[in-house]
Amino acid sequence: MNYSIHALISATSILLPFGIGWTVRSSFNYAARLFWVYIIFLTLVQLGMIWMAGTRITNIWVLNLMIPIQSAWLLYLLYHWDKRTSVVSYMLVGFLSIAIVWLISTVVMGGLQELNFIALSVQCVIISILCLMTLYGLTESQKGIVHQNERFWFILGLLLYFAGTSLFYTLGTVLVDDTTRPVWIIH
């Protein structure tokens, strides 16, 4: 396997939250355990994708299937943290929007073997918006002392990841060149 440093950093980036979670897992409440299981799942998927790339097995279909799975998991987690009626309906609409865009764009693009930049972009934008709404609700309920609540840090991490990644996926077809190709091969 001859991957660039960018590809290796991208592929192994999940190990940081996995390692941190592993060291503090005994103190997790239910919501943190939900997030921890999500991190374990992502770590296993990522390791599987690295193995597939190393053995020259196409793994783009895994990333495409992860779109609705990841969306459902994260929106359930956000729902668990913010059960305001208005936000719950937005989460349901958000998931249905992601699922419909994913299904239509997957069919139009010809299946799971092409990276679905459209669905990934929509997923990132919708989850970012819902993270902002959940953070707002948390701020209201905590009366301004949000930095002492672990939900704040989890949601902020999700927001930063999905907001930053939305630009990457939106420009994904433009950004694929010889330098970044190994990142897409692993993913």
Disulfide bonds with the S-S distance in Angstrom:
none
